[in-house]
Amino acid sequence: MSEVDGTERIAQLLRLLPAPPAALVAAAKEIPQTRAEVDQIVSWALADAAFRARLIADLEGALAAKGFEPRPAVVAELRHRLHAD
């Protein structure tokens, strides 16, 4: 089987799959924004010990004070990264 035939076969098989759930598609679209937010917040926390202490003491409150919506994905990732040290 040539590479083109294999690619065409994979495309045929993918078309047979049901569409992904809308919630999964929406969550996947949020990944880049979530990563950027988390990276920015972690960067601030590394540069500012007082901000890091506020994050650890009251994560949601510290995020809101900086203008971030404390979305569950952001909160979960920050908890993981801040307590991984």
Secondary structure as UniProt FT lines:
FT   HELIX           3..16
FT   HELIX           22..47
FT   HELIX           49..57
FT   HELIX           59..65
FT   TURN            66..67
FT   HELIX           72..82
//
